[in-house]
Amino acid sequence: MAAPSANLQIDAAVTSAFTAMDARAVHLKINGETIVLDKTLGSLTQPVSLSFDALQQQVSTDTATFILFNLGEKWLLIAWVPDMAQVRSKMLYSSSKDHVKKTLGLTSFSGDYYANDATDLKWDAYSASLIKVVSLNEREEVLEQEKQDKIADGGGQVTAGAAMGVVPFTLTSEATALLTKFKSGELHFVSLGLGDKCTINVTEGFDGSGVNIIGAVGSATLADKLVQDSPSFVCVRCVGQIAGSTVEAFVYSCPENSQVRKKMSFSTAKTAALSEMKRVGVVFEKNFEITEASEVDDVLNSIVEGDKTGATSAAAEIKHKKPSRPGKGRARQIKKFVADPIE
């Protein structure tokens, strides 16, 4: 008789590999009444999506197993329970997921994922399992946006805990390379969009090589360099208050004429994008949102003028206000309900 999940012990080698987090995938198996280390595979330098897809070649079609998959800051527990596995094995692995997470530490996991077919071990399939299309009424939308605003507050400083539970968008190698140049000061402007397989990529046709620090002598406007009919994430550097200093700003551009589906996708990805940028060393002192590309120059000038004078203009103060409902457009802002007087 298979051992009840509550009686399973975790071998020390499993705990060691779990704590080290130096492999992309840690395979575990149940041996008697103990969960033991089977093998560790995958380099952390390889993109997460490719490492996930490679799991298909690492598992057996008739043997159940646990896989600790390294997402970067959290583990994902994958229960691989193929249809051809023995019935007792299926029952034991399926019922032991919570016990494994609880024993190793719930806060170290982003969640768990059940797979019984090779097609389940595809990054696209896993990402799709996280996206739930929910029909929200206006009140629920406001509450959800307030939650996202709290996560994104603090000048773009996003903690690992704040990013938990969001769709795991990841930077492409091209986006990472440009952000590295932005961090080093080689570039002062980077525009990012969303690509396939939940990736954050460089926007099509982007060229930031000719853009100077905003507010510096000879700097030009950015409005004509932003995507006009689709959302984008913009990283930009402006002149700072102290002579010779600079200010890094994050601008979420979400034009009102964008497709609704794109607005939803970018709003979902915003927190993950900030978290990914922080992971490569890019953090922001200012965080803005605009609904028209033409607004970007006013927003950036408010930083430059405010930092130089110690005060901001009336227009700049408006831009500094926290957006009430990103991506939805000002026309749909909900007003406080006031009941009609009883006659």
Secondary structure as GFF3:
##gff-version 3
##sequence-region A 1 343
A	DSSP	three_ten_helix	5	7	.	.	.	ID=ss1
A	DSSP	beta_strand	9	10	.	.	.	ID=ss2
A	DSSP	alpha_helix	12	20	.	.	.	ID=ss3
A	DSSP	beta_strand	25	31	.	.	.	ID=ss4
A	DSSP	beta_strand	34	41	.	.	.	ID=ss5
A	DSSP	alpha_helix	48	53	.	.	.	ID=ss6
A	DSSP	three_ten_helix	54	57	.	.	.	ID=ss7
A	DSSP	beta_strand	65	70	.	.	.	ID=ss8
A	DSSP	beta_strand	75	80	.	.	.	ID=ss9
A	DSSP	alpha_helix	87	95	.	.	.	ID=ss10
A	DSSP	alpha_helix	97	104	.	.	.	ID=ss11
A	DSSP	three_ten_helix	106	108	.	.	.	ID=ss12
A	DSSP	beta_strand	109	115	.	.	.	ID=ss13
A	DSSP	three_ten_helix	118	120	.	.	.	ID=ss14
A	DSSP	alpha_helix	123	130	.	.	.	ID=ss15
A	DSSP	alpha_helix	138	152	.	.	.	ID=ss16
A	DSSP	beta_strand	170	171	.	.	.	ID=ss17
A	DSSP	alpha_helix	173	184	.	.	.	ID=ss18
A	DSSP	beta_strand	189	194	.	.	.	ID=ss19
A	DSSP	beta_strand	199	202	.	.	.	ID=ss20
A	DSSP	three_ten_helix	223	225	.	.	.	ID=ss21
A	DSSP	beta_strand	232	239	.	.	.	ID=ss22
A	DSSP	beta_strand	246	253	.	.	.	ID=ss23
A	DSSP	alpha_helix	260	279	.	.	.	ID=ss24
A	DSSP	beta_strand	286	290	.	.	.	ID=ss25
A	DSSP	three_ten_helix	293	295	.	.	.	ID=ss26
A	DSSP	alpha_helix	296	309	.	.	.	ID=ss27
A	DSSP	alpha_helix	314	320	.	.	.	ID=ss28
A	DSSP	three_ten_helix	330	332	.	.	.	ID=ss29
###
